[in-house]
Amino acid sequence: MTQSASTYRLRGLDLLRAAAILLVLTSHYTGFVSHAPTFGVVGKVGWAGVDLFFVLSGYLIGNQLLAPAARGESLSLKTFFVRRLLRTLPNYYVVLVVYWLFPGAPLGGSGMAAPWRFLTFTQNFGLAYGQTFTHSWSLCIEEQFYVLLPLVVLALACIGFPVRLAWGLLVGGIVAGMATRAAAYALHGHDAFMAEVYYSSFCRADELLPGVAIALLRNVHPHAFTRLLRHANALCAAGLALSVGILTCIHLDWPTTAVTSTFGFSLLALGFGLMTCAALSPACILNRIDIPGASQLALWSYAVYLVHKPVFMALRPHIERLHIDAGAPLTVVAVMGAGIAGGWVLYRCVETPFMRLRARLTTARTAEHAFHRTADDRAPSSHCSCSGSTRA
């Protein structure tokens, strides 16, 4: 693959990541700063940025796990979890400490889960709107997913990785998510945006599966994947049209609340999945759009997601006290810029050093893996593909 193709692919995915964090920023600015439709309909559907992140994460993690499995290589759970923990935990715990150090207003909410729940990423169970650090709910679902998916892939690898079973589990997971939301509405009257559903792992984790489906298609059906990417722009257009259509239906609650609650999140993830898949082709229009700063914002997106909301909430009392118009363009730029700048600081001071540490550890593990592979080539082994799960 040429360097230009690699760059184009990165650009397309980065554009989606940048769009995802901007959607979240507009939603939280509307909800926590201006309390008005500052960004119009974009702000009202800005919550969908998290759904896009789910799909992107599903693809990223799915590809990391399925690529070696498809090649018949051993899956190193140790390496996988070290990489994931060094990527997610440092930023998260730094922001969590800030919330613990400043439990009162303006950062504090109506209540805060027990410390052990934050440390184990289980605070989304029973989480209610208005509580402290509520935007960590999506991190909980992703971290829980990072534990479950490797175990499923490992189990499949141990029985020869039956492709039909893999697809069956994936489709079953999506159907289970829709069934859970349908049951929540039918039995308790909880629609998709009630906290019991919106924050629930059982009701939202299925949105990561379209991303996993892309990874499965890419690694298990490479020829079909290649043929699909020949129609990348049509795929991107279809994904955009489906996403906009589903967001419109959800916004208008059409045709019924039961229908949008059951199918809305899953179909939206499908639309985002089509766009994500399209972005993997160098020929996709997403890879030809060069927006200054998009790649940098995508790089900082995790840190920005963690930091922007406490920054918004810390600035809000001063905006109100000074009678500053929160809807004025200069105010919007300043406050949004402060949220992004806070994320950049976290990225530079915390995430970057740990990423360097991860790179060193990964290099060492790769060298060890190469040594063992060389030794294995000299002598046949009867081990199954999951027997060396502690290797890099």
Order of alpha helices (4+ residues) and beta strands (2+ residues): alpha-alpha-alpha-alpha-alpha-alpha-alpha-alpha-alpha-alpha-alpha-alpha-alpha-alpha-alpha-alpha
